[in-house]
Amino acid sequence: MTTGFPGPGTVLIFAVILVPVYVMIVAWFLGKPRDTKMATLGLGYLVGLTTLLWIGMFLKTVVIDVIFF
């Protein structure tokens, strides 16, 4: 089973689509006024939410694979 991770869609998503997210994260830490505690909290929420979504999609993929293949 291949995941297709290094394909052109991956480059499009991580290099083009997510540019506003990258700018937002950099602005949290480099912008004025700086509040490192709140920036770290926001980054933690962002990473946690993303992780939960990816784990959920992975588990759904495994269930679909078991049921249909």
Number of C-alpha atoms within 10 A of each C-alpha: 3 4 6 9 9 8 9 9 11 13 12 11 11 11 11 10 12 12 12 10 11 13 10 13 17 12 13 19 17 13 11 8 8 12 12 12 10 12 17 14 11 14 15 12 12 13 12 12 12 12 12 11 12 12 12 12 12 12 12 12 12 11 12 11 10 9 8 6 6
